[in-house]
Amino acid sequence: MTFEEITTPAYVIDERKLKDNLRILKEVQDKSGAKILLAQKAYSVYQTYPLIADYLAGATASGIYEAKLAHEEFNFSGYGHNKCGFPKPENHVFEPAFKDDEIEEVCSICDHIVFNSLNQLEHHRPVWEKYASDGRLSVGLRINPEYSADDAHEIYDPCAPGSRLGIRNEKMPAVLPKGVEGLHFHNLCEQGFEPLEDTFLKVEKDFHRFFPKPLIDEDYDSYIFEMIGGSESDSFEETAGDDPDEHVSDESMGGWASADSSPIQTKDNDDIPRIKWINLGGGHHITREDYDVEGLIRLVNYIKARYGIEVYLEPGEAVALNAGYLVTTVMDVVETDRIPVLVLDTSASCHMPDVIEMPYRPPLRDSEQPGEMNYTYRLSSRTCLAGDVMGDYSFEEEKHIGDRLIFEDMAIYSLVKNNTFNGMPLPDIDILHEDGTVEVLKRFDYSDFKSRL
């Protein structure tokens, strides 16, 4: 069918724009050596996973269901290596707390697992350790860099005061616990490159005791830092009395020693475990037009050159940024004592909940701010929630019952967060192919509403 024949409401994935984003992410991987993962919490239209898997290194999950979805569906469309030369997709998972009756399956289907606390790490050690010991699983810890971007959204800020996400430096051990191979941090949301650069420099300074010994000399350091806009003194300054080579964990490094515990001398500095990888998290708008892609490439090159470790990025929005729409139909025009209201067959509360949660005003094709064009309307829903409003928009022409509107940038978060409040039907999921044809990927009905209750 054609775009004009779509049954509304419907989410529509734009295949061409999705590929454009993937090409940018592939370029970052090719030029930097980073491994980029799809964060499924932002986008999980699994019917497009084979396409995404041809460009990225793997996927990352926020729990067992997403981990299972990636395990089942995130596979190369062909045989052998993908476009970036990766032999197989990686499956990563992080969750603030893993349930005892799920951890075995999680470890069996994932390549990397990240724990949010030392309690969780040790509680589940009897399970994950057997997978890690034979090389089937790499284990990491999430740290809290205690750095928030100036324009951070509070609801999405993992470094806000009182945050439960990640281990603060003062609570980290003197050395890595036995079996831990990597560190993970995530503190950004819809951010450019600069907050990532600042965050990494802080992590490098505060958590330097976990990094391998540098492989490159100071002249090279200075050159790299001039290019990425940093300062060598900002990054490599070591805290007095906190030399990582003076500490080892207790219990033959099977447990952990707190950072402020008495140091235990070691005869061989090489015995101290160091990270093999670092995950820089998500929230990077890499595919946004004004993102400093070259700066990101230089930073990753620096990390890999200086420390010889694997670098992961796990953007969600960047993969499907501006690559989807929510098509809706005007069902009624209600005159009020203020401005006319368009009643749509979609809902902010049900189909784009971030509009209410953040809040924000979703982009709408062929519209402007109120009063900037001839006709101004408030856009609302057919639910009974009075506040189920998308916002006020103006149009060049008057709107009538039956007209169609197209909300843009709707591939991310909207699909994964939607709900059936008020018995609202879930929108179809369609894909707009590069040749202009539209295919229905998923159609929902009453059984989907009833089965969730």
N, C-alpha and C positions, 0 to 999 in steps of 0.2 A: 504494500500500500504506500501511498504518498504521505508526506508530512501533514497535508491538509485533511487527510482521512483518519487521523489518529482519534481514537476514542478517549475522551477526557473524563477525569483527570489522568494524566500519564507523565511519568518521568521518562525522558528521552535521552539516551546516551549518544553523544556525537562521536562516532568512530574516528573521523578525521582529526578532531581536536584532541581526542585521547591519544592518538598516535603522535601528534605534534608534541604533546607533553612528554611522552615516552622517549622521543628522539633527543629532547633536551637532557633528560635524566641519563640516557645512555652516553651522551657526550661527556657528562660529568664523570661517569664511571670510567670511560675510555681514557680521559685525560688525567684523572687523579688516582685511579686504582681503588677508589672507594667501592663498596658494595651497597647498593641502594635496595631497600625493602619496601614493599607496599604495606602501609599501616591499614589493616582491614577495618579498624574502628571508624575510619573516615569514609571508606569506599569498599564495598564487598559485593559488587555485582559479579558473581563468580562466573557467569557466562562469558565475561571478557577476560578472565584470568589467563587463558592460554595466550592471548595477545600480549598481556602485560608481562607474562613470564618470559616471552621472547626478548624482552628488553631489560628486565631487572634481575637482581640476584636472588630474590625470594620474597617472602611475605612475613609479616610479624603479626602476632595475635595478642589479644588482651584477655584470653581465657581459653578454656578447652573447646568451646564451640567454634570459635574462629580458628583455633589451631587445627581442628578436624576439617574445617572447610578448606583451609590451605592445603592440608595433607591430601585431600581428595581431589581438589580442583585446580590447584596452582601447578600446572604442568606445562612443559614446552609443547607447542602445537605440532612440532615435528620430532625428529629423532636426533640424538646426540646433543651437542652444545647449542646454547641459544645465541642470539646475535652478539652478545658480549663475551662469548667464549666460556660461559659457566657450564660445567658438566651436568649440574642438577640444581633445581631450586632449593634454597635453604628455607627452613621453617623455624621461626623464632617465636618465643612467647614470654610475656611479662604479665604478672597479675599481683596486686597488692597482697593477696593471700590465696594460696592454693588449697583446695579441699583434699582431705586425706583419701577420699574415695575416687579422686580424679588424677592424682599426681602420677600414678603408674602409667596411665594411658598418655598423659601429657609428655612424660619423658620418653615414651616409646615412639612417638610420632614427630618429635621436635629435634632440631639440631642444636639449638641454643635455648637455654632457659635462664631467666633473670629473676632473682629474688629481691623483694622489697626490704627485707630486714634480715639481721643475723639470726633472729629467732626462727624465721621461716626457713632459712638456709639449713640450720642445724636440725630443725624438726623433721624436715624431709630428706635429710642426708642418707638415711638407710635406703631410700628409693633411688634418688638421683645418682648416688655415688657408684652404683653398679653399672649404670649406663655410661657415666663419665670415665670410669676406669678402663673400659674397652674402646674408648674413642668414639662412641656413638652420640655423645652429648657434651656440649661445652657449657659451663656454668658461669654466670655473672652476677654481680650485685648492682642494684640501682643506687646511685648516690644522689644527694641533694646538693647542687652547687651553691645554693643560697644566693642566686642571682636572678632578679626579675627584670625583664625589659621595661623601659619607661612607659610603654603603651600596652602593657600586659592586661588581658582581660582577667579580672579577679576570679571568675568562675573556672577559668582554664589555667590558672597560675599554680603549678606544683611547688613553687618556691615561696608561696605566701606564708606569713607567720602561722604556725600551728599545722602546717601541711603534714599529712601522713605519708607522703610519697617520697621515697628515697632516704638514704642514710646520710646525716650530716657529718661533716669531717670530724667533729669532736667525738662522735660516736663510732667512728670507724676504727678498726684494730690497727696496731702498729704495722702489721704485715697482712698480706692476703690470707684468708683462711685456706686450709688445705682443699684443693680441688677447684678453687675459683680461678678462672682464666681471663675474665673481662670485667669492665666497668661500663655502666649505662647511665646516661643522664638524659632528662627531657624536661625542658623548662620554657619552650617557646610555643607560640600560637600565631599563625599567620604573619611570621616575621621575615624580615630581610636578612642579609648576611651578617651585618654588623653585630647584632646581639649574639649570634652564634660565635663569632670570633671572640667577643668579650667573655662569653661563658667559658669557652675552651681555655683561654688564657688563665682564667681564675681556677679552673679545674686543674690545669697543669701545675699551677703554683701551690694550691692547697693539697692536692693529692699526689704530689710528685713522688712520694715514697713507694707508690705502686707501679710507677712507670719503669721500663727497662732503662739501663744505662744508655745515654745518648750515643748515637753512631756517627754523628757529624760534628765538625769542629765549630768553634765560635764564629769564624769568619762566615761560614755558610749560614749559621744562625742569624747573624746580623743581616745578611742579604735577604733571607726569607722574611724576616720581620719588617724590613723596610717595605717589602712588596705587599705584605698583608696589613701594613699600617699599625703594627704592634711595637712593643718595646722589649728588648731583651731583658732589661732589668726588671720589667713588670712580670716577666714569665718565669725566669730561671732563679730568682732569688730564693734561697733555701732558708727555712726557719731554723734558727739556732736550736740545737738540742733535739732535732727531729730528723736526723740522718737515717734513712731507711735501712742502711747497711749495718746499723747498730742494733736492730731489733729482729727477733723471730718470735713466732707465736708459741704458746705453751702446748703441752700435750703432744710434743713432736710435730707441731703445726697441724694437728688434727682438730683442735679447737681454735680459739682466737684470743689475742691479748689486746686489751684496750689501749688506745693511743697514749694514755697517760700512765700506763703501768710501767713498772721498773724494767728497763731494757735488759735483754739477755744477750750477751756477747756471742757472736758466731765466728767460727774459724774460717769459714769459706763464704764469702759474700755471694757467690753464685748459687748457694743453697736457698737464698731468699726468693720466694716465688714472685714473679712479675706478671703484669697483664700481657696477654697475647692479642687482645683486641679491645677496642673501645667503640661504643655505640653512642653517636651524637644525638640520638633521639629524632623527634619529628618537629612539626610546626614550621618547617622551612618552606617558604613560598618560592621554591627554586624556579618554577616555570612561569612565575609572574614576570611581566615585561621588564620591570625595573630592578629585578634581583641581580645582585653582583655575582654572576656565575663564575667569572674568572677568579674572584676573591675566594670563593668556596673551593675551587680546584687547587689554588695555591695553598690554602690551609691544609687540605687533606694531604697534598704532596709533602708539606712540611712535617706533618705528624708521622707519615709513613717513612720519610727519609730519616728523621731524627730518632725514631724509636723502633722502627722495623715491625710495627704491629698492624693488624687488620683494622680498617676503619669502616664502620657501618653508619648509614643514614637511613631513617625510616619515615619519610614523608608520607602523609596520607592525602592531604589536599592537593599537593603539587602534582600528584599522578593524574587526578581528574579535574583539576582547576579549570573552570569555564567550559567543561566538556559535557555539560548536561543541562537539561531544561525541565521545567514543570509546566506542561500545557494545560490550560484551564478554560472553562467556558462561563460566560456571564449568564446567570440564571434569573436574575431580577435586578431592577434598578429601584432603590428605595429613596424617596425624597425625605430629608430630615430638616430639623431647624438649623442645621449648620451647612453641610455639603451632602450631595447625593452619595449614596453608598451602593457599590456594585457587590451583589451577592454572588459568590463564585462557587463552583462545584468542587473546590479544593479548600484546604484549611491550613492556617498557620500552625495552630495547636497540634494538628494530627500529621501534617505532611511536611512541614518545615519548622519544627519546634524551636530551632535556634532563634527564629525571629522573635519569639517571646522570651526565651531563656537568656539571651545575651544582653539586651535585645539588639536587633539590627534591622535595617530596611533592605529587603532583597532587591536585587537589580531586576528591572522589568523592561523588556524590549519596547522601543518606540514610545518611551515615556520620559517625563522630566519631573523635577520637584514641583510641589503644589504652586499653582499660579503662574508657572513659567510658560505654559501652553494654554490653549483656548478653554479646555474643559478639565476641571479638577474633580476627582472622586476619591472617596475612601474605599479601599479594597478590603472586603471581609468575606466571611465564610457562611455556609449553611448550617453550622453547628449552633447550639443554643448558648455557647459561651460568649458573653457580651464583649470580652476583650480579644476575641479571635479575629484580630485585624492585622493585615500585612503592612498597612501604611497608607499615606495619602500620595496620590500621583496625578499628574496632569497629562493630557493627550491633545493632539492637534484636532482630532475629530470627536464628535459626541459618541458615547458608547451605548449600545443597545443589547437587549436580550439576544443571546445566541452568538455574540462576538467572542472571539478567542483572544486570550492573553498568554504571553510566554514569559514566565519567570526564568531568569538565567542563573548560571552557576549553581545548579541544583543537583549535580551528581554526588556532591560530597555532603556527608552527615545527614542530609534529608532522608535518604532511603534507609539508612541504618538506624535512625532514631524515630521513624514514623510509628504511629499507633492508631488504634481504632476507637478512640474516645467518641462517645455519642453514637456508636455504631457506624461511624464513617467508613465507607469502603476504602481499601488501600488502592492507590493509583496503579495502573498498569506500569510495567517496566518495558520500554521499547528501546530499540537501537536504530539510529539513523546511520545507514551505511554510507560509504564514500560515494557510491553511485546515486545517492539520493533516495533510495528505497528505505522503507521503515519496516522493521521486523519486530513482532511482539515476542519478548523474551519470557515474560511472566504476566499472567492475568489472575487477579484475585477475586474471590466471591464470598458469599455468606459463611461458608465453611471455615474460611481463614479467620473471620471474626469470632465465630463460635468456639473454634479449637483453642483460642488463646484465653478463654474464660475458665 
